[in-house]
Amino acid sequence: MSILTACYFYQIIYIFIPWFKKDKPHKEEVPHRFAVLCAARNERFVIGHLINSIRAQTYDSNLIDIFVVADNCTDDTAEIARKAGAIVYERHNTELKGKGYALDFLISKINSEHDASQYDAYIVFDADNILDVNFISEMNKTFSDGYNIITSFRNSKNYGTNWISSGYALWFIRESMYLNHPRMLIGSSCAISGTGFLVKREIIEKYDGWKFFLLTEDIQFTVKNIIDGEKIGYCKNAILFDEQPVTFKQSWSQRLRWSRGYIQVALKYGAALLKGTFVKFDYSCYDMTMNIMPLSIIGITSIVTNIIGLILIAIMSPENLVPAAWIVGKMIFGLYMSFFVFGFITMVTAWKKIYCNPVRKIFSLFTFPLFMFTYMPIIVASLFKKVEWKQIDHTASMTLDDIRSHKK
């Protein structure tokens, strides 16, 4: 536990930074032209609502073009997206699967069939997202401040469905409020989180497209840019809602991919991150090193080590078994309470932003640590099991009004 505390104590400090440090005022806002990108695979139930929420933005619609890649679809996603007003390209490649390949394909189509130079930046969404009406306006303010990459506030469409969806949602809200926001306030680099992020066109051109194909292409993109010295910003007022998995099978599959993806990123960029940490003394590199080594890995190591110790004690010194078991129990309880406190602070400060029955909100505080504990077998499995990208079905067909109609 001492190793755990030493590595992640800075994240406890992060909790207090937004309470004492104010956001810098925006510079003069400049209008920019954006290409919105969405990779969709069999998303007929949700793609229309995403496009409608983009078209309903308070930002000048003449400065927004919507591009969708219908990636290996077997339904009418492409037709629905076209009718909603998007420019749609269909991709059929079952060998190169994943969001990274779909985005690269879409960007290549924009470069070959449109004047890509007219766009100042790309904004990337998932098909299940719904945007607050001011999302793009708020992102443009932060873009006008000079950030070339920006992430946003990730909220949830279906927080109150069950303990799985609330576990995801509470983690993403905490990531926005108590990881990315403090990073922004102290001038460190933030991390994009899969969806709802902006990238300046020149950054994409530097890489000749979207060349990030690991299982967690968002973390790969984040780490690569931090190593290259790019500072990623955060826009707390740009709010999007996305759909979380509701079955443990879906959750297992998704988090197995994430866990293996973290390992891939660590193997590919770990040495460069350590060099940035200890040679260049770049704090953002240390922060991202901790980010790609999830908290549960250290937790697993501690728990497994102690369980092995218990077994050895039971065999060699059974009279000491009860005191040793008590120590392990306290350690597990300590981890539970740590997750509970993180969840509690996030819940209290984000109460009005969480659209869910109050009783379900409170109940989710107690199940959140259990959700985090389920990462442990997932991470172990990711070390040995072959992992591929798999489709997560989205069926929560909701508008912004539908989301906000849930009791706070």
N, C-alpha and C positions, 0 to 999 in steps of 0.2 A: 504493500500500500504506500510505502514511503516513496518508491519509484514513481508510482501513479501520481502522487501528490506533486512531486518535484517536476514532472513533465508537464502537467496540466494546470498548475497553480495559476498561471497567467490567465487562464480562462475564467477563473474566479474573479480576478481583477477586472476583466472585461465587463463583468456584470455591473460594476459601479461607475464605469467611465461615462455612459450616457446620462447618468444622474447628475454628474458634476461638470461635464464639458458640453458646450453648446455647438450645434452645427454651424459651420461657416455660412455666411450669406452667399447666395448665388451671384455670379457675375452677370453682366448684361446678357440677356437671352438672345440667341441668334436663331432664326428659323433654318431648319435643316430638312433635307429630303431623305426619306427612309424607305428601304425595301424590307418588308416583313417576310420572314421565311418560316415555313412550317413543313416538317416531314410527317406524313400521315400514312398509317397502314391500317386499312379497314376501320376507319373512324367515322362511319356514316352517322352515328348517333350524336356526335359532339362537334364535328368540324364546322357545321353551319353556325352554331352559337359562337364559336371563336371568331369567325370572320365577321359576324354581325357585331360583336363587341369591339372589333377593330374599326369597323365602319362607323360606330357610334362614338368614337373618340372626340374629345373637345379640340384636339389638334387639327390643324387644317388638313382635310382629307385629300386635297390636291397634292400634298407633299408625302402621301403614303401610297405605295403600291404593294399589293399582297400577292406573294408567290407560294404555291403549295406544290410539293412533290408527293404524288400518290404512289407510295413505295410498295410494289408487289401486292397491290390491292386485289381482292377477289370480290369486292362489293362495289357500291356506287359512290364511294368517297369522292372520286374525281368529278363526277357529274354534280354532286351536291355543292362542292367547293366552287365550281364554275358558275353555277346558278346564283351563288351567294356573292359573286363578284371578284373571285380570285383568278389569277393567271395560273393555270395548272399544267404541270408536266407529269407524265406517267413513267415510272421506272420499273423495269422488269429484270431483276438480277438476283437470283436466289443463292448465288455463290458468295457475293459480298453483301452480308446482311448487317444492318445496324444503322443508327441515326447518322453517324459520321459519314458513311458512304452516301446516304440519301442527301445530306446537306451539300456535300461536295458536288454531286450530280446537279443539284438545283442551281448552285452558284455558277457552275460551268455553263448551264443553259442561259442564265442571265447575261453572262459575259459574251456568249456567242450570238444571242438573238435580241439583246437589248443593249442600250447604252449604259453600261454599269457605272460609268464615270458621273452620271447624273445623281447617283446616290452618295450621300455623305456617310451613311452607316447602314448596317444590317441589324434588324432586331429579330431574335429567334424565339419562337414559341412552340409548345407542344399542342397537338390538336385538341386536347381536353381542357385547355386553359380558357378562362374567362377574365377579361380585363376590366379594372376600374376605368371609368370614362376619362380620367385624367392621366392614365398610365403613360402614354407617349409624350404628353405635355411635360410631365414631371421628368421623364428620362431626358428630354431635350434640354431641360435646365441644367442637369448634371453634365450632359454632353457639352453644353456651352461653357461649362467651367473648365474644360480641357481634358477630361478623361476620355481615353480611347476605347476602354472596355468598361462596361457598367453592368452590375447585377441589380436585382430588384427585390421587393418584399414578397415572399412566397407564402400565400395563404391557402386555405383549403375549401373546396366545394362541399365536401362530405365529412366534415369533422366528426359529427355525431353519429355516424353509421354504426361503428363498433370500436372495440379497443385497438384494432389494427389501424384503421383509418385515423383515429385520434392520435395514436402513437407517432405515425408519420407526420401528421400535421403539426403537433406540438414541437417535434424536432425541427421542422423547417422554419417555424415561427421563431424558435429560439435561435436558430442559425442566422436568421435575418436580424433580429433585435440585439442579440448578445454575442455574436461573432462578427458579422460583417459591419454592423453599425459602429461598434467600438474600433474596429480596424480603420474604418473611414475617419473617425474622429481623431485618431492618433497619427494619421498619415501613413498607415501601413496599407498593404494590398489586401483586397477582399478576394472572395472566391465565387465564381459563377456556379450555379446549382442546376444545371440541366436545361432550364427553360427561363424565359423572361430576361434575357440579357441582350445587351447592345454591343456591337463591335464596329469600330470605324473601318470604312472600306479599305484604307491603306494597310491595316493589319491583315486582312484577308488576302490582299494582293501580295503582301510580303511572303505569305506561305503558299501562294499560287492556288488558292482555294481553301477548302476545309480539309486539312490533311491530318485529322486526328481520329484514329480508327480503333483505339483501345476500347475495352468494354465500358469504361467510364470516360468518354471522350471529353466531357465537360471538365473533369479534374485534370486530364491530360493537357487540355488547352490552358487551364489556369496555371498549372505548374510551369509549363513551357514559357509562358509569357512572364511569369515572375522571375524565372531564371534569366530571361532576356532583359530584365530591368523594367518591364512595363508595370505600371501601378493600376490595379483594377479598382474602380470606384463602386459606390453603393448608393442607390436612390431609395430612401426609406418611404417616400410618398408615392412611388410607382408600385401599385399593388395588383397582383394577379392571383387568381384562384385556380388550383388544379385538383384533379381527382386522384384520391389515394386508393390503393388496393384495399379490398375488404375481406378477402379470404387469405388464410395462412399459406395456402399453396401458391397463390400469386405473389404474396409478400416474400415467401422463401425464394422463389425464382428470381425476383427482382433484386433482392438484397444479396443473393448469392452472386449475381452478376456484378453488383457494386463492389462486393468484398474482393472478388477476383480482379476486378478492374483496379482497385487500390493497390493490389499486389503488383499488377502489371506496371502501373505508374511508378511505384517505388523501385522496381527493378530497373526501369528505363531511365529514371531521372534522380534516383536517390543519391548517387554520387555527386551530381551537380548541385543538389539541394544542400548536401553536407558541406560542399566547398563554399557555397554562398553563405552558409551559416557561420563556419569557423574560419574561413579565409577572408571573405568580403564583409563579414559581420553584418549580414543582411537579415534583419529580424523577420522579414516576410518569408524568407527561406526556412527559418526555424519553424514558424507558424504553419507553413504548408507541410513540413516534414511531420509535424504532429497531426496534421489534417489527413495525410495519407496513411498514417499508422493509427487506425481507429482506437478509441479508448478501450473498446472491448478486448483488443489483442493483449494489452497489458493485464486487463482483468482476467482473461482466460489463463494467461501464464501464471498469475498469482493463485487462482482457484485450483488449477490442475496441479500445481506444485504442492499446494497444501493438502489436496486430496491424496496424492501419492504419499505425502508425509503421514497422513492419517492411516493409510493402509499399512505402511511400514511399522508405525507405532502399534497398530492392532496386532501385528504379527510378533513384533519383537518386545513390546512393552505394553501389554494390554491395560495395565493399571493406570497408564497415562492417557488412555483413549478419550475419556470424557473431557478432561481439561483441553486437550488438543482440538476436539470437535467443537468445543465452546469458542475457541479462538477463530476457527474457520467460519463458524456461524456468525460471529461478530463481524468478520470481514465482509461476508455476503450481505449482512444487514447494512453495513456501512456503505457499500456500493448502492444498495437499494435506496437508502436515504439521500445519497448524493444525487442520484437521478431524480428523486422526488423533489428535492429542493430546487434543482434546475427547472423542473417542470412547474413547480409552484410559483417561482418568481416570474417565469414567462407567462403563466396563466393570469396572474394578478395584473401584470402590467399590460397585457394584450387582451384583457377581458372583453372590451367592446369590439375588438377586431375579429373575435371568434364567433361565428354565427352558428349557434348550437343551443339546445336546451340547457339551462344552468345546472340542472342535476347531472346531466351527462358530462358537462365540463368538469365538475368536481370529481365525478367517478373516474374520469380519464387521468387525473393526477395519480391515482393509486395503481392504475394499469400501465402507465407510462414506463416505470422502471421494469416491469415484466416484459414489455415490448422490447426494451433495450437489452434485457438479458437474453432474449431469443437470438440476438446477434451472435452470441457465443458459439452455438453449434453451427450456425451458418458460416462463420469465419473458418472454423475447423474444416467444414466440408469444402469450402472454396480452395483449401490448400491441396486437396487431393482429387476433386471431381472436375471433369471437363465441363467448362461453362461456355454457353453460347447465348447470343442475344435472342430473347423470346418476347413475343407480343404480349402486352398487358391489355386486356379488354377494358374499354371505357364505355360505360352505359349511362352515366349520370348526365342526362340531357337536361341541362339547367341554364337559365339566364341569370344575369346579375341580380335581377329582382327576386328570382326564385331563391338564390343563395341568401340574400339579405332578409328574406321573409322568415327565416328561422329565428327563434327567440334568442336574445343575447343573455 
